[in-house]
Amino acid sequence: MKNVEVQSLLFAREDSLAQKHALTSDVVIKSLAQVIHFDPRRLFDGEGNLKRIVDLDDDAAAVLTSVKTVQIGSPDAPVFIKELKWEAKSTAREQAMKHLGLFEKDNRQRVEFLTDDQLDERIAKLLGKA
């Protein structure tokens, strides 16, 4: 990364890929918001039946990470079990908090200031001299 030409080529390639895949900060933030605001009830119709995947709205479809269907029972009376997984809200919230700088603000509030005597006392305790 010390070579200016190599650095320039890498940045150009990165920019090209971002444009090709429309990867912008707006898209990333929208994706985080979709996960944070996702409500699993949107996966079901008014009667409580799971919607077909093609009937899901864009936000619901965007948060799904896995769709699995398993057939059990006899061939003449099959039973289908469907398993859906979606992005974890806790992870998305943490990523959004990092983006918004909330951890940094929280960490600044936790700074503990020690007097010289308190610092010397803690050091001695850590070294087993107290």
TIVO-2410 file (N, C-alpha, C; in nm, 3 decimals):
# residues 130
REC num residu      c1      c2      c3 atome chaine
REC   1      M   0.082  -0.120   0.000     N      A
REC   1      M   0.000   0.000   0.000    CA      A
REC   1      M   0.086   0.126   0.000     C      A
REC   2      K   0.218   0.110   0.007     N      A
REC   2      K   0.304   0.228   0.004    CA      A
REC   2      K   0.322   0.279  -0.138     C      A
REC   3      N   0.305   0.192  -0.237     N      A
REC   3      N   0.318   0.230  -0.376    CA      A
REC   3      N   0.192   0.305  -0.419     C      A
REC   4      V   0.208   0.428  -0.459     N      A
REC   4      V   0.096   0.515  -0.495    CA      A
REC   4      V   0.018   0.460  -0.614     C      A
REC   5      E   0.087   0.403  -0.710     N      A
REC   5      E   0.019   0.347  -0.828    CA      A
REC   5      E  -0.069   0.227  -0.789     C      A
REC   6      V  -0.015   0.139  -0.706     N      A
REC   6      V  -0.092   0.022  -0.662    CA      A
REC   6      V  -0.212   0.069  -0.580     C      A
REC   7      Q  -0.191   0.164  -0.493     N      A
REC   7      Q  -0.298   0.218  -0.411    CA      A
REC   7      Q  -0.408   0.278  -0.499     C      A
REC   8      S  -0.368   0.351  -0.600     N      A
REC   8      S  -0.463   0.412  -0.693    CA      A
REC   8      S  -0.543   0.307  -0.768     C      A
REC   9      L  -0.476   0.201  -0.813     N      A
REC   9      L  -0.544   0.092  -0.884    CA      A
REC   9      L  -0.643   0.020  -0.793     C      A
REC  10      L  -0.604  -0.003  -0.669     N      A
REC  10      L  -0.694  -0.070  -0.574    CA      A
REC  10      L  -0.818   0.014  -0.546     C      A
REC  11      F  -0.799   0.145  -0.526     N      A
REC  11      F  -0.914   0.233  -0.501    CA      A
REC  11      F  -1.006   0.239  -0.622     C      A
REC  12      A  -0.947   0.242  -0.742     N      A
REC  12      A  -1.027   0.246  -0.866    CA      A
REC  12      A  -1.108   0.117  -0.880     C      A
REC  13      R  -1.045   0.004  -0.850     N      A
REC  13      R  -1.116  -0.125  -0.859    CA      A
REC  13      R  -1.228  -0.133  -0.756     C      A
REC  14      E  -1.201  -0.087  -0.636     N      A
REC  14      E  -1.300  -0.085  -0.529    CA      A
REC  14      E  -1.419   0.001  -0.569     C      A
REC  15      D  -1.392   0.117  -0.625     N      A
REC  15      D  -1.497   0.209  -0.670    CA      A
REC  15      D  -1.577   0.148  -0.783     C      A
REC  16      S  -1.508   0.081  -0.875     N      A
REC  16      S  -1.574   0.016  -0.988    CA      A
REC  16      S  -1.669  -0.093  -0.939     C      A
REC  17      L  -1.624  -0.175  -0.845     N      A
REC  17      L  -1.709  -0.281  -0.790    CA      A
REC  17      L  -1.829  -0.223  -0.715     C      A
REC  18      A  -1.806  -0.117  -0.641     N      A
REC  18      A  -1.916  -0.053  -0.566    CA      A
REC  18      A  -2.021  -0.001  -0.663     C      A
REC  19      Q  -1.978   0.061  -0.772     N      A
REC  19      Q  -2.073   0.113  -0.872    CA      A
REC  19      Q  -2.144  -0.001  -0.943     C      A
REC  20      K  -2.071  -0.106  -0.978     N      A
REC  20      K  -2.128  -0.220  -1.049    CA      A
REC  20      K  -2.239  -0.285  -0.968     C      A
REC  21      H  -2.219  -0.295  -0.839     N      A
REC  21      H  -2.316  -0.363  -0.753    CA      A
REC  21      H  -2.404  -0.264  -0.677     C      A
REC  22      A  -2.398  -0.138  -0.715     N      A
REC  22      A  -2.477  -0.032  -0.652    CA      A
REC  22      A  -2.462  -0.037  -0.500     C      A
REC  23      L  -2.339  -0.055  -0.454     N      A
REC  23      L  -2.313  -0.063  -0.312    CA      A
REC  23      L  -2.275   0.075  -0.261     C      A
REC  24      T  -2.371   0.138  -0.198     N      A
REC  24      T  -2.349   0.272  -0.143    CA      A
REC  24      T  -2.383   0.269   0.005     C      A
REC  25      S  -2.346   0.374   0.075     N      A
REC  25      S  -2.379   0.380   0.217    CA      A
REC  25      S  -2.530   0.383   0.236     C      A
REC  26      D  -2.604   0.444   0.142     N      A
REC  26      D  -2.751   0.445   0.151    CA      A
REC  26      D  -2.807   0.303   0.144     C      A
REC  27      V  -2.753   0.222   0.055     N      A
REC  27      V  -2.800   0.083   0.040    CA      A
REC  27      V  -2.770   0.004   0.166     C      A
REC  28      V  -2.651   0.022   0.221     N      A
REC  28      V  -2.612  -0.052   0.341    CA      A
REC  28      V  -2.700  -0.010   0.459     C      A
REC  29      I  -2.723   0.118   0.475     N      A
REC  29      I  -2.807   0.167   0.585    CA      A
REC  29      I  -2.951   0.120   0.567     C      A
REC  30      K  -3.001   0.120   0.443     N      A
REC  30      K  -3.136   0.070   0.418    CA      A
REC  30      K  -3.146  -0.077   0.457     C      A
REC  31      S  -3.043  -0.154   0.423     N      A
REC  31      S  -3.041  -0.296   0.457    CA      A
REC  31      S  -3.046  -0.317   0.609     C      A
REC  32      L  -2.969  -0.238   0.682     N      A
REC  32      L  -2.972  -0.246   0.828    CA      A
REC  32      L  -3.111  -0.212   0.881     C      A
REC  33      A  -3.171  -0.108   0.823     N      A
REC  33      A  -3.305  -0.067   0.866    CA      A
REC  33      A  -3.408  -0.176   0.837     C      A
REC  34      Q  -3.396  -0.244   0.724     N      A
REC  34      Q  -3.489  -0.352   0.691    CA      A
REC  34      Q  -3.484  -0.461   0.797     C      A
REC  35      V  -3.365  -0.495   0.842     N      A
REC  35      V  -3.351  -0.600   0.943    CA      A
REC  35      V  -3.406  -0.551   1.076     C      A
REC  36      I  -3.371  -0.431   1.115     N      A
REC  36      I  -3.415  -0.377   1.244    CA      A
REC  36      I  -3.567  -0.366   1.251     C      A
REC  37      H  -3.630  -0.326   1.141     N      A
REC  37      H  -3.775  -0.305   1.140    CA      A
REC  37      H  -3.855  -0.427   1.096     C      A
REC  38      F  -3.786  -0.537   1.065     N      A
REC  38      F  -3.855  -0.655   1.016    CA      A
REC  38      F  -3.950  -0.713   1.120     C      A
REC  39      D  -4.070  -0.748   1.077     N      A
REC  39      D  -4.170  -0.810   1.162    CA      A
REC  39      D  -4.208  -0.944   1.099     C      A
REC  40      P  -4.179  -1.055   1.166     N      A
REC  40      P  -4.206  -1.188   1.108    CA      A
REC  40      P  -4.353  -1.210   1.071     C      A
REC  41      R  -4.443  -1.132   1.127     N      A
REC  41      R  -4.585  -1.148   1.091    CA      A
REC  41      R  -4.609  -1.119   0.944     C      A
REC  42      R  -4.517  -1.047   0.881     N      A
REC  42      R  -4.532  -1.015   0.739    CA      A
REC  42      R  -4.509  -1.137   0.650     C      A
REC  43      L  -4.463  -1.247   0.709     N      A
REC  43      L  -4.441  -1.369   0.634    CA      A
REC  43      L  -4.570  -1.451   0.618     C      A
REC  44      F  -4.676  -1.411   0.689     N      A
REC  44      F  -4.799  -1.488   0.691    CA      A
REC  44      F  -4.916  -1.408   0.635     C      A
REC  45      D  -5.015  -1.481   0.580     N      A
REC  45      D  -5.135  -1.414   0.529    CA      A
REC  45      D  -5.234  -1.394   0.644     C      A
REC  46      G  -5.352  -1.343   0.613     N      A
REC  46      G  -5.453  -1.313   0.714    CA      A
REC  46      G  -5.503  -1.435   0.790     C      A
REC  47      E  -5.490  -1.553   0.731     N      A
REC  47      E  -5.535  -1.676   0.798    CA      A
REC  47      E  -5.422  -1.745   0.875     C      A
REC  48      G  -5.305  -1.686   0.875     N      A
REC  48      G  -5.192  -1.746   0.948    CA      A
REC  48      G  -5.112  -1.845   0.868     C      A
REC  49      N  -5.138  -1.853   0.738     N      A
REC  49      N  -5.062  -1.943   0.650    CA      A
REC  49      N  -4.938  -1.870   0.598     C      A
REC  50      L  -4.830  -1.946   0.586     N      A
REC  50      L  -4.707  -1.890   0.533    CA      A
REC  50      L  -4.730  -1.846   0.388     C      A
REC  51      K  -4.691  -1.723   0.357     N      A
REC  51      K  -4.705  -1.674   0.220    CA      A
REC  51      K  -4.606  -1.746   0.128     C      A
REC  52      R  -4.641  -1.753   0.001     N      A
REC  52      R  -4.545  -1.803  -0.098    CA      A
REC  52      R  -4.432  -1.702  -0.107     C      A
REC  53      I  -4.314  -1.750  -0.132     N      A
REC  53      I  -4.198  -1.660  -0.135    CA      A
REC  53      I  -4.213  -1.549  -0.239     C      A
REC  54      V  -4.280  -1.578  -0.349     N      A
REC  54      V  -4.299  -1.477  -0.453    CA      A
REC  54      V  -4.400  -1.370  -0.410     C      A
REC  55      D  -4.474  -1.396  -0.302     N      A
REC  55      D  -4.573  -1.299  -0.253    CA      A
REC  55      D  -4.520  -1.211  -0.141     C      A
REC  56      L  -4.397  -1.233  -0.099     N      A
REC  56      L  -4.339  -1.150   0.007    CA      A
REC  56      L  -4.304  -1.012  -0.048     C      A
REC  57      D  -4.319  -0.910   0.036     N      A
REC  57      D  -4.276  -0.777  -0.008    CA      A
REC  57      D  -4.123  -0.771  -0.006     C      A
REC  58      D  -4.068  -0.671  -0.071     N      A
REC  58      D  -3.922  -0.662  -0.087    CA      A
REC  58      D  -3.848  -0.658   0.046     C      A
REC  59      D  -3.902  -0.585   0.143     N      A
REC  59      D  -3.834  -0.576   0.272    CA      A
REC  59      D  -3.829  -0.710   0.343     C      A
REC  60      A  -3.940  -0.784   0.341     N      A
REC  60      A  -3.943  -0.916   0.406    CA      A
REC  60      A  -3.848  -1.013   0.335     C      A
REC  61      A  -3.849  -1.012   0.204     N      A
REC  61      A  -3.762  -1.101   0.128    CA      A
REC  61      A  -3.615  -1.067   0.150     C      A
REC  62      A  -3.584  -0.940   0.169     N      A
REC  62      A  -3.445  -0.898   0.184    CA      A
REC  62      A  -3.380  -0.950   0.312     C      A
REC  63      V  -3.458  -0.973   0.415     N      A
REC  63      V  -3.399  -1.014   0.542    CA      A
REC  63      V  -3.386  -1.166   0.556     C      A
REC  64      L  -3.450  -1.241   0.468     N      A
REC  64      L  -3.443  -1.387   0.476    CA      A
REC  64      L  -3.303  -1.435   0.439     C      A
REC  65      T  -3.250  -1.524   0.520     N      A
REC  65      T  -3.118  -1.581   0.492    CA      A
REC  65      T  -3.127  -1.727   0.451     C      A
REC  66      S  -3.240  -1.791   0.483     N      A
REC  66      S  -3.253  -1.932   0.451    CA      A
REC  66      S  -3.401  -1.971   0.447     C      A
REC  67      V  -3.436  -2.050   0.347     N      A
REC  67      V  -3.569  -2.107   0.335    CA      A
REC  67      V  -3.550  -2.255   0.307     C      A
REC  68      K  -3.610  -2.340   0.391     N      A
REC  68      K  -3.590  -2.483   0.379    CA      A
REC  68      K  -3.725  -2.553   0.390     C      A
REC  69      T  -3.752  -2.645   0.300     N      A
REC  69      T  -3.874  -2.725   0.305    CA      A
REC  69      T  -3.836  -2.872   0.315     C      A
REC  70      V  -3.896  -2.939   0.412     N      A
REC  70      V  -3.870  -3.081   0.432    CA      A
REC  70      V  -4.002  -3.155   0.419     C      A
REC  71      Q  -4.002  -3.263   0.343     N      A
REC  71      Q  -4.122  -3.345   0.327    CA      A
REC  71      Q  -4.110  -3.468   0.415     C      A
REC  72      I  -4.212  -3.490   0.498     N      A
REC  72      I  -4.216  -3.610   0.581    CA      A
REC  72      I  -4.348  -3.681   0.555     C      A
REC  73      G  -4.363  -3.797   0.608     N      A
REC  73      G  -4.486  -3.873   0.587    CA      A
REC  73      G  -4.476  -3.959   0.463     C      A
REC  74      S  -4.586  -4.022   0.431     N      A
REC  74      S  -4.588  -4.112   0.315    CA      A
REC  74      S  -4.605  -4.032   0.186     C      A
REC  75      P  -4.565  -4.087   0.074     N      A
REC  75      P  -4.578  -4.017  -0.055    CA      A
REC  75      P  -4.723  -3.983  -0.089     C      A
REC  76      D  -4.818  -4.064  -0.046     N      A
REC  76      D  -4.957  -4.035  -0.078    CA      A
REC  76      D  -5.021  -3.936   0.022     C      A
REC  77      A  -4.955  -3.910   0.135     N      A
REC  77      A  -5.005  -3.812   0.232    CA      A
REC  77      A  -4.885  -3.734   0.289     C      A
REC  78      P  -4.819  -3.656   0.202     N      A
REC  78      P  -4.698  -3.586   0.249    CA      A
REC  78      P  -4.733  -3.470   0.342     C      A
REC  79      V  -4.642  -3.444   0.432     N      A
REC  79      V  -4.651  -3.329   0.521    CA      A
REC  79      V  -4.525  -3.247   0.495     C      A
REC  80      F  -4.543  -3.118   0.472     N      A
REC  80      F  -4.428  -3.031   0.444    CA      A
REC  80      F  -4.402  -2.943   0.565     C      A
REC  81      I  -4.278  -2.942   0.606     N      A
REC  81      I  -4.234  -2.856   0.716    CA      A
REC  81      I  -4.144  -2.750   0.655     C      A
REC  82      K  -4.177  -2.624   0.684     N      A
REC  82      K  -4.097  -2.514   0.629    CA      A
REC  82      K  -4.023  -2.444   0.742     C      A
REC  83      E  -3.899  -2.414   0.715     N      A
REC  83      E  -3.815  -2.345   0.811    CA      A
REC  83      E  -3.760  -2.219   0.745     C      A
REC  84      L  -3.783  -2.107   0.810     N      A
REC  84      L  -3.733  -1.979   0.760    CA      A
REC  84      L  -3.636  -1.921   0.862     C      A
REC  85      K  -3.529  -1.864   0.813     N      A
REC  85      K  -3.434  -1.794   0.900    CA      A
REC  85      K  -3.414  -1.655   0.844     C      A
REC  86      W  -3.398  -1.560   0.933     N      A
REC  86      W  -3.374  -1.423   0.890    CA      A
REC  86      W  -3.262  -1.361   0.972     C      A
REC  87      E  -3.212  -1.250   0.922     N      A
REC  87      E  -3.101  -1.180   0.987    CA      A
REC  87      E  -3.134  -1.148   1.132     C      A
REC  88      A  -3.034  -1.154   1.216     N      A
REC  88      A  -3.054  -1.124   1.358    CA      A
REC  88      A  -3.063  -0.974   1.381     C      A
REC  89      K  -3.169  -0.932   1.449     N      A
REC  89      K  -3.187  -0.790   1.478    CA      A
REC  89      K  -3.076  -0.738   1.568     C      A
REC  90      S  -3.030  -0.821   1.661     N      A
REC  90      S  -2.927  -0.775   1.753    CA      A
REC  90      S  -2.798  -0.738   1.679     C      A
REC  91      T  -2.763  -0.816   1.578     N      A
REC  91      T  -2.643  -0.787   1.499    CA      A
REC  91      T  -2.662  -0.658   1.420     C      A
REC  92      A  -2.779  -0.642   1.359     N      A
REC  92      A  -2.807  -0.521   1.281    CA      A
REC  92      A  -2.808  -0.398   1.370     C      A
REC  93      R  -2.866  -0.411   1.490     N      A
REC  93      R  -2.866  -0.297   1.583    CA      A
REC  93      R  -2.724  -0.259   1.622     C      A
REC  94      E  -2.641  -0.360   1.650     N      A
REC  94      E  -2.502  -0.332   1.687    CA      A
REC  94      E  -2.427  -0.263   1.572     C      A
REC  95      Q  -2.449  -0.311   1.449     N      A
REC  95      Q  -2.384  -0.248   1.333    CA      A
REC  95      Q  -2.433  -0.105   1.315     C      A
REC  96      A  -2.562  -0.082   1.335     N      A
REC  96      A  -2.617   0.053   1.322    CA      A
REC  96      A  -2.561   0.144   1.431     C      A
REC  97      M  -2.549   0.091   1.553     N      A
REC  97      M  -2.493   0.171   1.662    CA      A
REC  97      M  -2.349   0.209   1.634     C      A
REC  98      K  -2.272   0.116   1.577     N      A
REC  98      K  -2.134   0.148   1.539    CA      A
REC  98      K  -2.132   0.256   1.433     C      A
REC  99      H  -2.219   0.242   1.333     N      A
REC  99      H  -2.226   0.340   1.225    CA      A
REC  99      H  -2.261   0.479   1.280     C      A
REC 100      L  -2.352   0.483   1.375     N      A
REC 100      L  -2.396   0.610   1.432    CA      A
REC 100      L  -2.301   0.664   1.539     C      A
REC 101      G  -2.198   0.586   1.573     N      A
REC 101      G  -2.100   0.631   1.672    CA      A
REC 101      G  -2.149   0.622   1.815     C      A
REC 102      L  -2.251   0.543   1.839     N      A
REC 102      L  -2.308   0.537   1.974    CA      A
REC 102      L  -2.217   0.466   2.073     C      A
REC 103      F  -2.138   0.369   2.029     N      A
REC 103      F  -2.045   0.303   2.120    CA      A
REC 103      F  -1.937   0.400   2.164     C      A
REC 104      E  -1.891   0.481   2.071     N      A
REC 104      E  -1.787   0.578   2.104    CA      A
REC 104      E  -1.837   0.675   2.210     C      A
REC 105      K  -1.960   0.725   2.194     N      A
REC 105      K  -2.018   0.817   2.292    CA      A
REC 105      K  -2.032   0.748   2.427     C      A
REC 106      D  -2.078   0.623   2.426     N      A
REC 106      D  -2.097   0.547   2.549    CA      A
REC 106      D  -1.963   0.524   2.618     C      A
REC 107      N  -1.861   0.490   2.542     N      A
REC 107      N  -1.730   0.463   2.600    CA      A
REC 107      N  -1.667   0.588   2.659     C      A
REC 108      R  -1.693   0.704   2.599     N      A
REC 108      R  -1.640   0.830   2.654    CA      A
REC 108      R  -1.702   0.857   2.790     C      A
REC 109      Q  -1.828   0.819   2.809     N      A
REC 109      Q  -1.895   0.843   2.936    CA      A
REC 109      Q  -1.840   0.754   3.046     C      A
REC 110      R  -1.779   0.644   3.011     N      A
REC 110      R  -1.730   0.547   3.109    CA      A
REC 110      R  -1.586   0.573   3.153     C      A
REC 111      V  -1.525   0.675   3.104     N      A
REC 111      V  -1.385   0.702   3.138    CA      A
REC 111      V  -1.376   0.731   3.287     C      A
REC 112      E  -1.285   0.663   3.352     N      A
REC 112      E  -1.265   0.681   3.495    CA      A
REC 112      E  -1.131   0.753   3.514     C      A
REC 113      F  -1.135   0.864   3.582     N      A
REC 113      F  -1.014   0.939   3.607    CA      A
REC 113      F  -0.962   0.906   3.746     C      A
REC 114      L  -0.834   0.871   3.754     N      A
REC 114      L  -0.772   0.834   3.881    CA      A
REC 114      L  -0.671   0.939   3.922     C      A
REC 115      T  -0.661   0.958   4.053     N      A
REC 115      T  -0.554   1.045   4.103    CA      A
REC 115      T  -0.423   0.967   4.093     C      A
REC 116      D  -0.312   1.034   4.109     N      A
REC 116      D  -0.182   0.967   4.105    CA      A
REC 116      D  -0.173   0.860   4.214     C      A
REC 117      D  -0.225   0.890   4.333     N      A
REC 117      D  -0.221   0.793   4.444    CA      A
REC 117      D  -0.305   0.669   4.410     C      A
REC 118      Q  -0.424   0.691   4.352     N      A
REC 118      Q  -0.511   0.578   4.315    CA      A
REC 118      Q  -0.444   0.491   4.208     C      A
REC 119      L  -0.379   0.556   4.112     N      A
REC 119      L  -0.310   0.483   4.007    CA      A
REC 119      L  -0.195   0.401   4.064     C      A
REC 120      D  -0.116   0.462   4.152     N      A
REC 120      D  -0.005   0.390   4.215    CA      A
REC 120      D  -0.057   0.271   4.295     C      A
REC 121      E  -0.169   0.290   4.364     N      A
REC 121      E  -0.229   0.183   4.444    CA      A
REC 121      E  -0.274   0.067   4.356     C      A
REC 122      R  -0.335   0.098   4.241     N      A
REC 122      R  -0.382  -0.007   4.150    CA      A
REC 122      R  -0.265  -0.083   4.088     C      A
REC 123      I  -0.161  -0.011   4.053     N      A
REC 123      I  -0.043  -0.075   3.995    CA      A
REC 123      I   0.020  -0.169   4.098     C      A
REC 124      A   0.031  -0.121   4.221     N      A
REC 124      A   0.091  -0.205   4.326    CA      A
REC 124      A   0.007  -0.328   4.350     C      A
REC 125      K  -0.124  -0.313   4.346     N      A
REC 125      K  -0.215  -0.427   4.365    CA      A
REC 125      K  -0.198  -0.530   4.252     C      A
REC 126      L  -0.186  -0.480   4.129     N      A
REC 126      L  -0.167  -0.569   4.015    CA      A
REC 126      L  -0.034  -0.643   4.022     C      A
REC 127      L   0.066  -0.578   4.076     N      A
REC 127      L   0.199  -0.638   4.087    CA      A
REC 127      L   0.213  -0.722   4.213     C      A
REC 128      G   0.105  -0.728   4.294     N      A
REC 128      G   0.106  -0.808   4.416    CA      A
REC 128      G   0.183  -0.745   4.528     C      A
REC 129      K   0.199  -0.615   4.525     N      A
REC 129      K   0.275  -0.545   4.628    CA      A
REC 129      K   0.185  -0.472   4.728     C      A
REC 130      A   0.054  -0.493   4.716     N      A
REC 130      A  -0.036  -0.422   4.807    CA      A
REC 130      A  -0.097  -0.516   4.906     C      A
***
